[in-house]
Amino acid sequence: MTVETDLASRWLGGTVMAASDEAFGDKENLLRAEAPIDDPGRYGNRGELVDGWETRRRREAGHDWALIRLGRPGLITSINVDTSFFTGNFPESCMVEACGHEGYPSPSELNQSQASWVEIVPRSPLRGNHQNVFSVSDSRRFTHVRLAIFPDGGVARLRVNGRVVPDPRQLDGISIDLASQWYGGAVVASSDQFYTSASWLIRPDRARTMGEGWETRRRRDAGHDIVLFRLAFVGSVRQLIVDTAHFRYNATAEIMVYGCEAEEPPGVDSEAWKPMLGRTRLQPDTYHDFPLTADVAVGSIRLDAFPDGGISRVRVIGGIEPAARRRAGYRWFNSLPADQAVVCLVTAGLPKARAAELVGLRPVNETRLDEHLARILEGPGGVAS
């Protein structure tokens, strides 16, 4: 099951690095997590206050643009150019480009490296006061996007939906939150999200209010609530954290946790689920830390919440299994834009000509093409070590 994440979200560290103009509405509004609002009639020194990015009226040739560094790099599946409440001042059309870069290039460096930008949404007409959604078919991993609007106007929000593809080189030898959105974990199903979505459970921060957690309706039957997680990697779980922060009078009373090795969670009633944490009482507004014995590899988690109520965050702390690290390495390398892949290999010690040759052989598999390549892709636990 494909579960999309907004790769540009401020929750994940996305930022608008630069824009050609922001005369009427700040460029930072593009990535605000909350939905845009309409509050007409309020004016400041720059005109009517708007909840979005709005540029001045162009009197010359050209177009406006905004440069975004994604919070997490990944495969982009769709772009949502939201023009909510922009009715007489929205752009006529837009275009979206993307690129993949190592490190932390500046806006000027990105704009100067024109050859590395690829068009992922061709110039397309926009509707005002509308969520304009465009499918993206490019299967490469990107780190930055550039939104162009023609000729000028206002956009309320930009959502860059896709799947996180982390750099596995940064994960070797450490324990991580295997369930976190930060690494590509996902909530794939839940029994109830009457008040708030279960997807809040794996945000990489702590909840600031009760509204930033998973809260279900009050049960009037003998059942209980369930949520299924797809972990970012198959791993050995050593610690389970269940945080009921801000849920003082409606926290979940008890939980039970199951795991299975499958990378995609099976059905709720599947025999593949094995108990990891027996039925355990929770306290309201409390950060619970449950140590576990990491004796089995787990790719999916099922949490049963008795009987209902609220949980703000769930963390699944553990190390990545070597086989999962290898799979992640090949998936990452094969999805890199060619220029970035060459840079990675040159940094690892390969001559540029040999690096370009190996990149040209993609997609690579577990055949040991080169010891530098194998070390990058398979990690310290792989066959190359």
Stockholm file with secondary structure:
# STOCKHOLM 1.0

chainA/1-385         MTVETDLASRWLGGTVMAASDEAFGDKENLLRAEAPIDDPGRYGNRGELVDGWETRRRREAGHDWALIRLGRPGLITSINVDTSFFTGNFPESCMVEACGHEGYPSPSELNQSQASWVEIVPRSPLRGNHQNVFSVSDSRRFTHVRLAIFPDGGVARLRVNGRVVPDPRQLDGISIDLASQWYGGAVVASSDQFYTSASWLIRPDRARTMGEGWETRRRRDAGHDIVLFRLAFVGSVRQLIVDTAHFRYNATAEIMVYGCEAEEPPGVDSEAWKPMLGRTRLQPDTYHDFPLTADVAVGSIRLDAFPDGGISRVRVIGGIEPAARRRAGYRWFNSLPADQAVVCLVTAGLPKARAAELVGLRPVNETRLDEHLARILEGPGGVAS
#=GR chainA/1-385 SS CCCCEETTCGGGTCEEEEESCCSSBCGGGGGCSSCCCCCTTCEETTEECCSSEECCCCCSSCCEEEEEEEEEEEEEEEEEEECTTCSSSCCSEEEEEEECCSSCCCHHHHHHCGGGCEEEEEEEECCTTSEEEEECCCCSEEEEEEEEEESCCEECEEEEEEEECCCGGGSTTCCEETTCTTTTCEEEEESCCSSSCGGGGGCSSCCSSGGGSEECCCCCSSCCEEEEEEEEEEEEEEEEEEECTTCSSSBCCEEEEEEESCSSCCCTTCTTCEEEEEEEECCTTCEEEEECCCCSEEEEEEEEEESCCEECEEEEEEEECHHHHHHHHHHHHHHSCHHHHHHHHHHTTCCHHHHHHHHHTCSCCSSCCCHHHHHHHHCTTSTTC
#=GC SS_cons         CCCCEETTCGGGTCEEEEESCCSSBCGGGGGCSSCCCCCTTCEETTEECCSSEECCCCCSSCCEEEEEEEEEEEEEEEEEEECTTCSSSCCSEEEEEEECCSSCCCHHHHHHCGGGCEEEEEEEECCTTSEEEEECCCCSEEEEEEEEEESCCEECEEEEEEEECCCGGGSTTCCEETTCTTTTCEEEEESCCSSSCGGGGGCSSCCSSGGGSEECCCCCSSCCEEEEEEEEEEEEEEEEEEECTTCSSSBCCEEEEEEESCSSCCCTTCTTCEEEEEEEECCTTCEEEEECCCCSEEEEEEEEEESCCEECEEEEEEEECHHHHHHHHHHHHHHSCHHHHHHHHHHTTCCHHHHHHHHHTCSCCSSCCCHHHHHHHHCTTSTTC
//
